[in-house]
């Protein structure tokens, strides 16, 4: 099993983690606080905790905060699951909530290459079909601009490894050293798999 750091996937950036916190924690708490502020002068009957508006609002905000922090922790932990493994059987990718294991025969290694999405715009992901996506983080299933189905494990850079498969989808991966990753694929693949 080969898990050399040079061809491991880039970890999610601090800006992606910040976006996650803003979207999952700050935004819901702010919306809840706004809703509480909007209804505070509502003359209708209210169910209050201990007869106190302040205590009721504090419990609501604290409950939303605890719930959102738990969800954030779960998603943040999943984002750290971002790795690739090469072994005698093939390639295994684990990224957030998704994983794929491909046999060497399923990889079209002769077409594997490092691409820049700025130049190869047809390979840009345009539609998330079953994936996780934040600014600077894509994980799971997407449709590319060329309408191909693709499994992505990227963290925002435009320089990626493009690897077609015979399984009906392409791979777009972002290892730390893309060219070294492509070379390592060629080195490890059995002779019959290099097509």
N, C-alpha and C positions, 0 to 999 in steps of 0.2 A: 504494500500500500504506500503510495507516494503522496505526502502532504507537505512537500517543500514550500516554504513561505513565498518563494519567487513566483510560483504559479498559483498561489492561493488567490481567492477573490478579494478584491479591495473591500475593506470594511465600510459600513455606512458612515458618512461624514457627520461632523458635529452639527452642520446646518440641517441635515435630514432629521437628526434627533431633536433639534430645536423645533422644526416644523411639526414633528409628531407631538411634542409637548403643547405647542400653541393650539393645534387643531383638536387634540383629544382632551386636554385639561382646561386651558385658558378659555377657549371659545365656549364650551358648554357652561362653564361657571359664569362667564360674562353674560351669556344669554339668560341663564337662570336669574342672575342678579337684576338684569333689565326687566324680566317678567315680574319679579317681586316688586321692583320700584314702580312698575306700571300699574300694578293692582293694589298698591298700598292704600290708596285713597278710595277704593271701591266701597260703596256704602252697603253692599250686599252682605248677607250672613257669612261668617267665616268659622272654620273649625280651627281653633287655636290650641296649642300645647300649653297647658297651665294658664290659659287665658291671656297669654302674652304674645303680642304680634312680634316683638323683637326676638323672643325665644323661638317661636315658630319659624321665622325667617332664617335665624342662625342654624337651626337644625336642618332645614331644607338645603341651605348652602353647604353646610358641612357634609351632609349626605351625598350631594352631587359631587363635591370635591373628592371624597373618599372613593366613590364609585369610579370616577374618571381617573384617579391616580392608579387604581387597581387595573383598569383597562389599559392605561398607558404602560404600566409595568409589564403586563402580559405581551403587548405588541412590541415594546422595546426589547424584551428578552427574545422574542421571535426574530427581530431584525438582526440580532447578533448571530443567529444561525445562518451563516453565509459562507459556505465552504465548498470546495471541490476536491474529489479524491480520484486519483488515477491508480489502477491496479491491473493485474493480469486479465481481469474480466472486462474492463472498460472504464467508463467514466461515471462518477456519481456526483450529483449536484444537490446541495441542500441550501435553500434560501427562504428565510422567514417561514411561512406555513407550507411551503411547496418543496418537493424533491423529485428527482428523476434519476434513474439508473439506466445507462445505455451500454449495451454490449459493443465491443469493437466493430463488429459487423454492421451495426446500425449507424455508425458514424461515417460520413463521407469525408474522410481525412484529406483526400487530394484537393478538396475545395475549401478546406479550413484556411482562414487568412485573417490577418489583422486589418480592420477597416476603420475609417474615420467617418462617423455619421454625418459630418459636415460635407463630405464629398459623396458619400453613398447614401443620399437621402431616402432612397427606396427601402432602406433597412431600418428607418426610424420607426419606433413603436408609435402607433396612432390610436389604437383602441385597446383598452384593458378588457379582457374577456373573463378572466378569473385570476386576479393578481392583487398585489399590494403595490401602491404607488404613492410616493411623496416627492416633492421637489428634490431631485438628486438621488432617488432610490426607486428601482423597478424590480419587482420580484414576482415570478409566476407567468401566467399566460397572457399574451398580447397578440394583436394583429399588427403587422408591419405595414408601411405605406404601400408595399408591393402586394399586399393582401395575403401574404404567407402567414401562417400560424407560427408563433415563436415562443420559446421558453426563455425568459430573461432572468439574469442575475447581475444587475448593474447598479452603480452608485453615482452616476452623473457625468462621468467623463464621456467624450465622444469617441475615444479610441478603444475599440472593443474587439473581441475575437468572435468572428462569424463562423459557425460550424453547422452545415446542413446535415440532416439525418435521413435515414430511409424510413423513419417512423411517422412521417407526415407532418413534421414540424422542423424548424430551424432552432439553433441555439445562439443567443447573444450573451456573451459572458465578459466580465471585466476582471481578469486576473491582474495581479500587481505588475507582472512583466508579460504583456501579451505575446510578444514574439517568442520569448522563452517557453511559454505555455504551448504554443503551436509546435515548436521544435520537440518539446517533451512528448506531445501526443504522437508525433511521428516516430520517436525513439521507442516508445513503449508498445506501440501497436504491433500485433503479430503480422508477419509478411502478407498474409492473405487479406488483411483488413485495410491495407493501404491502397484504396481505389479512389 
